[in-house]
Amino acid sequence: MNDPNRATLQAYGDLFETLSPDTLGRLDDLVHQDILFRDPFHEVRGREAMKRIMAGMFRSFEAPRFSVQDIAMSDSRGYLEWRFESGETGTSATRFEGMSAVSFCPDARILTHQDYWDAASSIHAKLPLIGPVIRMINRTIVKRTG
């Protein structure tokens, strides 16, 4: 395994656990200026575009926070398993788990970041208008496959 990549991945995980509007600038040291960032809602290229998405998260969610559950490396990629939480306990709370796969530049900065998490049950199913429809579809699928 490549130790510089592992060190970057560890620092990246540490950053996400302390992410705030004030710490977004630390991405400059860890990600390439032309990073490709993807999650279920976005696909953007560039460090500044990624920072705008992260800044938007702080406007859209009440006290969002990540906790990294595990870190793993292959020869060429890194993986972060994480939990996202926002809001207080109760109906306004948002909680889900996901995984990020990253690739590295030769200088060990992160070149790609791909998030994997279930947007349908984590976000969409909690929305007032489409949430009941998604939950009904999920129940129908369970009945047919169960």
N, C-alpha and C positions, 0 to 999 in steps of 0.2 A: 504494500500500500504506500501511497505517496504521502509522506508526512506533512508537507506544506498544504496539500488539499485537506487533510484531516484537520489541521489547525484552523484553516479557513472555515470549514464546516462547523467546528466547535464554536468559533467566534460568531458565526452566523446564527447558530442556535441560541447562543447567549444573548445576542442582539434582539432576537425575536421575543425572548422572555422579558426583556426590559424595554421593548419597543414603546415609544411615545412620540408625540410630535417633536419633542426636543431631541430625540435620539435618531431620527430619520437620517440625519447627515452622516451617521456612521456607516451607512450603506456605501458611501463613496469609497471607503477603503476596502470593502469586501466584494463588491460586484463590478463587473466590467461596464463601461459606459454604454455599451450596446447590448446589454442583457436582454434576453427574451424571457418575459414573465407571462405565465399563463395560469389562470385558475378557472373555475366554472363560469365566471362572468366576464373575464377580461383576457385579452391577448395583446400585449403591448411590447414594443421594443424601446429600450433606452432606460438608463438609470433614473432620469428625471420623471419619465412616465410612470415607472414603478413607484417612485416616491409619492407621486400624485395619488395613485391608488391607495397607498398606505395612509396618506393624509386623509383621504376620503373616508376610510374605515373609521377614523377617530371622530369624524363628523356624523357618521351614520349609526354608530353603535355607542351605547353607554359604557364607558370604561372598558374597552376591549383589551384582552390580554391572551397571550399564548403561553402554554407551558409545554416544553419539549419533553416527551416521554422517552424517546430513544433516538440514538444516532447510529447510523451504519454507513460503511464505505464498501464499494467494490473497487476494482482497479481504476475505473474511470469516472465513477459517479458517487454522489453522496446522497443520503436519505435522512430526513428528519420526520419522525412520527410526533405529532403534536395534538394538543387539545386547545380549542378556542373557547373562550367564555366572555360574555359581556352581560352587563346588567346585574341586578340583584336576584336573589332566589324568588321565584314566582313566575307569573305569566310573562313578564317583560324580559326574562332571562333568555339568552341564546347560548347554547352549548353544543359543540360537535367536535368530532375528531377527524383528523386528516393526516396526509403524508405529503411531503414535498420531496421531489427528486431534483437534484441539481447536477450540472456538469461544470467543469472547470476549464479555465484558460491555462496556457502553459505557465503563467505567472501566479497560478493558484487562486485568482479571483473567480467569482462565479459568473459563468457565461449564460447558463439557462436555469430557470426555476419553473418547475411544473408542479402545481398543487393538485392533489386528488382528494376530494371529499364529496359527500352526498348533498348537493345543493337542494334536491327535491325534498328530502325529509328534514334537512337542517334549517332551511330558510323558507322555501316555497310553501311547505305544508303548514307553516305558521301564519301565513298571510290571510287576512280576513276574507277576501273574495275567492281566491283559488285554493286556499288551504283545505277546506272541506272536500273539494273535488279531488285533490291529490290524495287525501286520506281515503276517500271512497275507492279510488282506483287501486290504491295499495291493498285495501281489504279484499277487493275483487280478485286481485292477483293471488293473494294468499289462499283464498278459498279454492281457486282453480288449480293451484299447484300443491296445496297442502293435503 
